[in-house]
Amino acid sequence: MEDHRIGPPLAGGERETLRAFLDYHRATLAMKCQGLDDEQLRTRSMPPSTLTLLGLVRHMAEVERHWFRRVVDGQELPHVWSDEKDFQAAYDASGATRTEAFTAWEAEVEHARRIEAAAESLDVTAWAASWEADVSLRLVMLHLIHEYARHNGHADLLREGVDGTVGA
């Protein structure tokens, strides 16, 4: 795998550092999928799990969409892959393609970047119905970093299972 990720600053400001860590983790997920075809990206981890690399990309598109567009920006949008508001439905990528999943994910990442950049500060708050509380942009960014970090660990194992590639 070619590693084109840019590491976070060692002495940056809070917002710059959060933004950089989030982008680093986004790039890590993309890197774990590099060079694989649709069939390889749909390779399941182990029964009975439906987890795949393509499913992780779809799931993270839903997560980006929810936290940045729905929560921070207050948009009323449906889920992309579920009528029941089920974030896990995206994991079942049995009929999915790289093009479909990455187009959706990349679009949601771009929306998220614009929403974050337009916010006047990390202290901007919005109602998060799932937590029944107001949350700050800071918390949303930290939550996304947590989501990516956890799922990138899954991506490490999935990639190793597909073609033996490990590391980074």
N, C-alpha and C positions, 0 to 999 in steps of 0.2 A: 504494500500500500504506500502510495506517495503521501507524505504528510505536509500539507500546505497550511496547517493551522497556525494561527498567530497567538502566542501565549499572552496571558494577561500582564498588564504592567506590574512591576514589582513595587512601585511607589506611586501609583496613580490615585486620583481622587475616588470617592465612593461610587459615583455614578459611572465614571469611566471604567472602574474595576468591575462592577456588576455587569455592565454591558459587554466587556471583554470576556468575562468568564462565561456568560450566556452564549456569546458567539463562538467561543472555543468549544463548548459542548455541542452546539449545533454542528460545527464543522467535524467534530469527532463522529457523530452519528452518520454524517454523509461519507466520511472516510471509511467507516466500517462496511459501507455498501459498495465501495469503489470496485469496479471491474467485475461485478457479478451480473449475470443475466437474470431475467424475470424468474425463471425456475429456481435458480439458486437463492434469490431473494425471498422466495416463498417456502424455502426449506424449513420445516417445523423443528423445534428444539427437541422435544420428546413427547410421546403420548402421555397423557391425553391433551397436552397443551397445544394450542393453535398458534403460539407465539412464533413469529418470523421477523426477519429484518424488515421486510416490507410492511408488516403489521406495526412494527415500532415506528416507522416513518409516518404511517397513517395516524397512529395514536398521537404522536407528537404534533401533527397538524391539528388534530382536534384540541389538544391541550393549549397550543398557541392561540388558536381561534377563541377558545373559551375565555382564557385569562386576559388576553389583551383586547380582543374585539368586544366580547360580551361584557366582561367585568369592568375593565378600565375605561373602555370607550362607550359602554352602555348600549351597544348595538343588539338588536333582537335578531338573532340568526339561528337557523336550525343546525343540528349536527350534520356533518357531511355523510357519515356512514351509518347512522342510526336514527330511527324515528322515535326511539324510547330514551333519548339522551344518555346513551350507554357508551362511555369512552372506551370500554373494552371491546365493543363490536368492531372497532377498527383493526384489532389484532388479527381477525380472521381475514387474511388477504388471499384466500384460495383462488379467487378470480382476478386479483389485482395485477396491475403492471407497474413497472418502474415509472413510466411516464405519468400515469394517473396519480400515483402516490407522491412522487417528487414534485409534480406541478402544484398539487394542493399544498404540500408542506412548504415549498419555497414561497408560494403566494402568502401563506399565513405568516411566515417569518418576516416577509417584507412589510405586511400590515403591522405586525408587532413592532418592528423597528421604527416605523413612522409614528405610531401611537406613543411609544416611549420617548422618542425625540421631541415630540410636540408637547409633552407634559412639562409643566413649569418646574416641577421638582419631584423628588422621590417621595415626598410627603403627601402628594395628591392621593385622595382616598376615593373608593367606590364600594358599593354594596356587593358583597359576594354571598349570594343566596345559599350556596353549598356550605358555607361556614357560618351563615346567619350573623354576619358582622361586616363592618367597614374594613377594608384592607388597603394598605398603601401600595403604591407602585413599587416601592422597595421590597415589600413582602412578595408581591407577584413575581418580581424578577428573581428573588431568592428561591421561591417555590419552583419556578421553571428551571433554575440551575439544579436544584435537587432532583426534579423529574428527569432531566437529561442525564445527570450523573448516574442515577439508579438504572435507567434504561440503557445507558451506554455500557454498563457492566453486563447487562443481558446481551447487548450487541456483541461484546467480546466473545462470549460463549457461543452465540449463534454463528458468528463468522468462523470461529475455530471448527465448529461442527460441519460447516459447508466445505471448506477447503484447507483447513489446518492453519490458516493465517492467525497469528497471535501478536499481541503487543500494541503499544501506543493507545 
